C-alpha cells in the first residue's frame, strides 16, 4: 500500500479521481484517510437514512507528482476495477507518508442484517463462499522520468480512453445546452371519483419543442425522460421504446428529433434496465430482483432533503438481477431499430454496479452486464448518452450528461480540480449537472467555464403543484415558466465567454487556493471561487467570478 508513497518532507501532490478530481499536497499534515469504492458505492450499502458515501470514482487510477524528484507515477487498474476500493491517506496522521493504493474484494459480499431488514441499527459486510469470476487483479504503474502536472496525467489517461471510444463521439468543439425534460410521472389520478395510478404528463412532446424555441439557442441535446406509460423515476424494466398517448406520438417524437437535428442538436430517449417498481411477466420482482443474503430485495430509497430520512411517499426501487440486464437491453434495441430510433439514454447502466446475492453475482458480473448492454446498443448503430459514466462505460458514450464537478469534499483533499473534464475534453461532449437543481447555479456556471463543460437543466412544463407526492417532487426548481428567464440569462453569459475562449483546453493550473486558470489556446480564463476578490494579471476578479485574458494580455 505504500509503493511510491511520498515522505512528509517531499514536495508534490497526490491526484485522486474523486468526482471531478482532487489534490492532496505532500506533507500537508492534515492526516486522515479515505476508502471509496471504484465506479460508485454498492447500493447494497444503502441505509434507511441518507448518508454521505463520497463522490463517484469514475477513473480507476491515481497519480503521484513529485516536485522534489522531478518525476511522476500513475497507477491504473487494468483488470478488476469494479471490485476495487481506492484507499488514500494524507501525511500527519498515524502514517507519516502521503500514499494511495487499491484493494480488491475477491468474494462477493453481502450486507448481513440480523434484524432481517435494511436498517441503520446493525449491519455487517460478510463474504460469501463464491469466488469472483475475475481470476486475477492487475494494476499497472507508468513512470514518468520528468516533472509532470495533473494536466499531463490527464493527457495520458485521455490517450488510453480515446483509443477505445466509439467513432460517433463527434461535436467536441461545440457547447450544446443539455436539457432533460421530465415527460410523464406515475401519479394517483381520479376517474369517476375512483383513485388509480396513471401516467400524468408533466411535459408533452409538442411542449418540449416549444421549450427549445423559447430558449432560442442553436444547439440543444435534449433528453426525454419518462415517455412510456410508467413515466420517469420508476415503473417497469423496459423491453421496448414507446411514447405514451398522454405524452404524444412516435410521429411527434421523430418530428422533434428532426427539428433539433436541423439546428445541430440531438434527441435522446431515456431507457431503464436496472431499477423498477412494477413487476411484469418477464421481470417479476419476486424472482428477477437482486437480493441480499436475508432473501429480501435490495431497495434503493428516495430521501427527503430536509432530514435525510426515507421518503415514505415514494415507492423504493428494486434492482434487476445482473443476468437479466442484457435481455432488457436486447429487447429495447430491437424495438428502437424497428421504430427508427437512433439515439437513446440508458442512464441506469452508466455507473455503480451492485452485488446480486440471488445469483452469487458480485459487482464485476453486474458491471460486465452494463458493458454488454452498451455494446448491444452501439453495435446496432444506436448512439448513447450516459450519465456520469465510469471509465469502461465512457467508451460507449456519444455524449456525457452531468459529469461531476466536485470531489467528495473529504478533509484530506486540499483542492478540487476538473481532472475528469480534462480527460473528457476533445474526445466526447459533456455537461455539468443541471444548474437549476444543484443548489448553487453560480458555482456550476463557474465550473462549466473552467472545464469547457456544457450547461444543463432539468425541466418540465406543467405547474409544480402537479408533482406533489410523486417522485418528481424533488425537482423543486424545474418548472420551465418559472426558470426560463434565469436560464436565458445563464446561456447569454456562458455563450459570451466561450465565444472568445473556444472549446479545447490546452492547459490548467491552480494559481492559489480557490483560484484556477484554464488555457484555451492563446486565450485564458481565471476563476475565483473564493468569498473575496483577488488580483491577478492586473485585473480585479470579484468573488465567485472570473476574468477573461485574450491573446497578448499579461498572465502572471
Order of alpha helices (4+ residues) and beta strands (2+ residues): beta-beta-beta-beta-beta-beta-beta-beta-beta-beta-alpha-beta-beta-beta-alpha-beta-alpha-beta-beta-alpha-beta-beta-alpha-beta-alpha-beta-alpha-beta-beta-alpha-beta-alpha-beta-alpha-beta-beta-beta-beta-beta-beta
